[in-house]
């Protein structure tokens, strides 16, 4: 048995070294292989305030560099490849993604974008090439998995201009130079957004199949473009509702590498969604506790990220 010292205490992690044989006749997967992943009822931070509410996700962590495992401390080291998922995001968060990441370059044509729901349509406001604009769009999902925002009304300075643009042969596409924008393009008077391409690392990849608009949020439904949905991973504790589970392949976090990975991270407070911020996960880890399983896996219980501000700590149950 090897003892690995964490700030939260000593955790005995047997056979967590890359290449160790796990049982007779079974060798660990290669270090560069994908890690199977399941997440449920998780508020997944993209940054300090932009959050994806993951109702459910089944997918993989795929390394981005040869011979380097997915590393939780380095969000550029892996891609979250989504097989099946339901993810809810606020329209404010979509606007923040566009403002902070997609159009955060010099000369970007769109600024100060705000999005609201109006019935089954979206209204986008902001500044287009320095001028105030107001677009009302019908939203659909394309066969390739993009969001298509079909403009039904375009205003500038509060004045309808779509008809005038048509008379002059002008299109929104010609007014928007989006060459520097990742995940957004224009055709005619429509905008196309690839929802997995506009997020900061860790990058997402998956096929958007449907959306639902409700109040100030958008529910995004992902399904495989081809083939069946992979079966759910059997989790170590079937009674837990808020969790992240990583299994198989190689996974690195801190100074530890699990091969094959078997890491179950659960919420200390299941009454609310599990608030997780990978960029600050070690703080959550230190404030929680961990235990080994008989099959050499690791179960970690952590407080919500937002609870850390009030000094939350989670003590292990008394024997």
DRENDO-78796 format. One line per field, with one value per residue (C-alpha): residue number from 1; x, y, z; residue in one letter. Coordinates in steps of 0.1 Angstrom, whole numbers, plus 5000, padded with zeros to 4 digits. Each point is the difference from the previous one (the first is absolute). Last residue first. Example, Ala and Ser with C-alpha at 12.3 -4.5 7.8 and 13.67 -1.06 7.14 Angstrom:
BEGIN
lummi	(2	1)
px	(5137	4986)
py	(4989	4966)
pz	(5071	5007)
lumti	(s	a)
END
This chain:
BEGIN
lummi	(319	318	317	316	315	314	313	312	311	310	309	308	307	306	305	304	303	302	301	300	299	298	297	296	295	294	293	292	291	290	289	288	287	286	285	284	283	282	281	280	279	278	277	276	275	274	273	272	271	270	269	268	267	266	265	264	263	262	261	260	259	258	257	256	255	254	253	252	251	250	249	248	247	246	245	244	243	242	241	240	239	238	237	236	235	234	233	232	231	230	229	228	227	226	225	224	223	222	221	220	219	218	217	216	215	214	213	212	211	210	209	208	207	206	205	204	203	202	201	200	199	198	197	196	195	194	193	192	191	190	189	188	187	186	185	184	183	182	181	180	179	178	177	176	175	174	173	172	171	170	169	168	167	166	165	164	163	162	161	160	159	158	157	156	155	154	153	152	151	150	149	148	147	146	145	144	143	142	141	140	139	138	137	136	135	134	133	132	131	130	129	128	127	126	125	124	123	122	121	120	119	118	117	116	115	114	113	112	111	110	109	108	107	106	105	104	103	102	101	100	99	98	97	96	95	94	93	92	91	90	89	88	87	86	85	84	83	82	81	80	79	78	77	76	75	74	73	72	71	70	69	68	67	66	65	64	63	62	61	60	59	58	57	56	55	54	53	52	51	50	49	48	47	46	45	44	43	42	41	40	39	38	37	36	35	34	33	32	31	30	29	28	27	26	25	24	23	22	21	20	19	18	17	16	15	14	13	12	11	10	9	8	7	6	5	4	3	2	1)
px	(4830	4993	4990	5027	5000	4989	5013	4982	5020	4972	5016	5005	4962	5000	5022	4976	5015	5019	4997	5026	4997	5031	5004	5023	4972	4994	4993	5022	4988	5001	4993	4988	5014	5033	4981	4980	5031	5016	4970	5008	5004	4977	4971	4972	4967	4980	4964	4981	4986	5029	5024	5033	4999	5018	5032	5005	5035	5008	5027	5020	5026	4996	5027	5007	5021	4970	4975	5008	4976	5010	4975	4971	4974	4991	4968	4987	4972	4966	4974	5019	4979	5018	5033	5029	4984	4991	5009	4970	4998	5013	4973	4995	5016	5004	4996	5002	4976	5002	4970	5004	4976	5000	4993	4983	4964	5000	5015	5005	5028	5006	5027	5033	5028	5030	5034	5009	5033	5013	5007	4979	4966	4989	5006	4975	4971	5008	4981	4985	4987	4975	4996	5018	5024	5019	5025	5007	5021	5033	4998	5030	4986	4966	5000	4963	4983	5002	4983	4973	4989	4998	4983	4988	4964	5006	5019	4971	4976	5023	5004	4974	5009	5011	5035	5004	4973	4999	4969	4995	5036	5006	5022	5013	5016	5024	4998	5008	4963	4993	4983	4973	4996	4978	5016	4993	5029	5007	5030	5018	5028	5037	5006	4970	4992	4977	4967	4989	4964	4994	4968	4976	4982	5024	5032	5028	5036	5025	5030	5023	5021	4997	5023	5032	5028	5023	4991	4975	4972	5000	5014	4987	4972	4987	5004	4983	4971	4996	5003	4972	4979	5004	5013	4984	5018	4984	5026	5009	5033	5019	5038	5015	5033	5033	5033	4988	4982	5033	4995	4975	5026	4990	5029	5031	5014	4988	4984	4963	4989	4963	4978	4970	4962	4967	4985	4970	4982	5032	4994	5027	5013	5016	5009	5035	5008	4986	4985	4981	4968	4996	4968	5016	5033	5013	5035	5020	5037	5016	5033	5034	5013	4994	4973	5012	5007	4976	5012	5001	4988	5009	5034	5018	5006	4995	5002	4967	5006	4990	4989	5003	4988	5019	4982	4983	5032	5006	5028	5001	5006	5008	4988)
py	(5051	5038	5014	5019	5038	5024	5036	5032	5032	5024	5006	4962	4996	5013	4971	4975	4977	4969	4962	4979	4963	4983	4967	4972	4973	4999	5037	5028	5030	5037	5032	5035	5035	4990	4987	5032	5020	4976	5005	5036	5000	4970	5020	4978	5010	4967	5009	5007	4977	4975	5019	4981	4995	4970	4994	4963	4993	4967	5006	4971	5013	5027	5027	5021	5031	5023	4983	4976	4976	4970	4978	4985	5017	5035	5008	5035	5002	5013	4972	4975	4969	4978	5003	4985	5011	4976	5021	5007	4981	5017	5017	4982	5007	5032	5036	4990	5021	5034	5019	5037	5016	5038	5023	5034	4988	4967	4992	4964	4987	4970	4977	5017	4977	4999	5015	5022	5018	5002	5027	5031	4996	5012	4967	4978	5023	5002	5033	5008	5036	5006	5031	4985	4975	5010	4981	4993	4973	5019	5037	5015	4996	5013	5032	5008	5026	4978	4970	5023	5005	5030	5000	5036	4991	4971	5022	5024	4972	4989	5035	5004	5031	4996	5015	4970	4974	4965	4978	4964	4990	4962	4990	4965	4981	4975	4962	4990	4993	5036	5009	5027	5035	5027	5033	5036	5023	5034	5021	5029	5013	4995	4973	4982	5010	4980	4983	4965	4989	4962	4984	4974	5025	5029	4987	5024	5005	5028	5007	5028	4999	4987	5009	4988	5025	4989	4966	4992	4990	4963	4999	5027	5015	4968	4979	5027	5001	4962	5004	5026	4975	4976	4965	4966	4969	4967	4975	4971	4991	5031	5001	5021	5010	4996	5016	5036	4999	4994	4992	4972	4983	4977	4978	5010	4974	5021	5033	5009	4972	4989	5003	4979	5002	4996	5032	5007	5031	5019	5036	5019	5030	5033	5019	4991	4983	4970	4988	4967	5001	4962	4979	4970	4994	4968	4995	4974	5009	4999	4982	5017	4982	4966	4980	4981	4963	4972	4963	5000	5033	5037	4997	5034	5019	5035	5001	4999	4964	5006	5034	5006	5035	5020	5033	5029	5016	4968	4975	4969	4967	4971	4965)
pz	(5130	5000	4967	4981	5006	4973	5001	4992	5005	4989	4967	4996	4998	4964	4989	5015	5026	4990	5006	4982	4993	4987	4982	5010	4996	5038	4999	5013	5020	4995	5020	4993	5004	4984	4969	4997	5000	4976	4976	4994	4962	5000	5014	5013	5016	5006	4995	5033	5027	4994	5023	5002	4963	4985	4981	4989	4986	4984	4975	4986	5005	5026	5000	5031	5005	4996	4978	4972	4983	4979	4982	5019	5022	5009	5020	5008	5025	5013	5004	5023	5009	4974	5018	4979	4967	4972	4969	4979	4967	4969	4978	4967	4967	4979	5009	5037	5021	5017	5014	5008	5024	4996	5028	5008	5001	4982	4966	4990	4977	4978	4985	5009	4990	5022	5007	5030	5007	5035	4993	4991	4985	4965	4981	5019	4992	4962	4992	4966	4994	4972	4978	4969	5017	5031	5021	5037	5016	5003	4990	4982	4965	5012	4978	5004	4977	4969	5018	5013	4964	4978	4966	5004	5000	5023	5025	4999	5009	5028	5014	5027	5021	5037	4993	4977	4997	4985	5001	4988	5003	4999	5029	4991	5029	4986	5002	4965	4992	5010	5033	5000	5014	4986	5004	5011	4995	5017	4991	5015	4977	5007	4973	5014	5036	5023	5000	4991	5003	4999	4989	5014	5021	5004	5017	5007	4987	5007	4979	5012	4968	4965	4971	5017	4991	5028	5015	5028	4976	5006	5036	5023	4980	4983	5032	5021	4976	5003	5038	5000	4979	5028	4993	5004	4989	4992	4988	4978	4983	5010	4994	5029	4985	5019	5008	4995	5034	5018	5037	4992	4978	4972	4994	4980	4975	4970	5009	4999	5023	4996	5031	4991	4999	5018	5014	5021	5014	4994	5010	4980	5019	4991	5033	5010	4967	4981	5033	4999	5021	5003	5002	4984	4984	4984	4985	4982	4999	4966	4994	5000	5031	4986	5018	5032	4997	5008	5001	5038	5013	4998	4983	5004	4968	5014	5038	5019	5012	5036	5010	5037	5007	5026	5010	4985	4988	4981	5009	4978	5018	4978	5008)
lumti	(x	x	x	x	x	x	x	x	x	x	x	x	x	x	x	x	x	x	x	x	x	x	x	x	x	x	x	x	x	x	x	x	x	x	x	x	x	x	x	x	x	x	x	x	x	x	x	x	x	x	x	x	x	x	x	x	x	x	x	x	x	x	x	x	x	x	x	x	x	x	x	x	x	x	x	x	x	x	x	x	x	x	x	x	x	x	x	x	x	x	x	x	x	x	x	x	x	x	x	x	x	x	x	x	x	x	x	x	x	x	x	x	x	x	x	x	x	x	x	x	x	x	x	x	x	x	x	x	x	x	x	x	x	x	x	x	x	x	x	x	x	x	x	x	x	x	x	x	x	x	x	x	x	x	x	x	x	x	x	x	x	x	x	x	x	x	x	x	x	x	x	x	x	x	x	x	x	x	x	x	x	x	x	x	x	x	x	x	x	x	x	x	x	x	x	x	x	x	x	x	x	x	x	x	x	x	x	x	x	x	x	x	x	x	x	x	x	x	x	x	x	x	x	x	x	x	x	x	x	x	x	x	x	x	x	x	x	x	x	x	x	x	x	x	x	x	x	x	x	x	x	x	x	x	x	x	x	x	x	x	x	x	x	x	x	x	x	x	x	x	x	x	x	x	x	x	x	x	x	x	x	x	x	x	x	x	x	x	x	x	x	x	x	x	x	x	x	x	x	x	x	x	x	x	x	x	x	x	x	x	x	x	x	x	x	x	x	x	x)
END
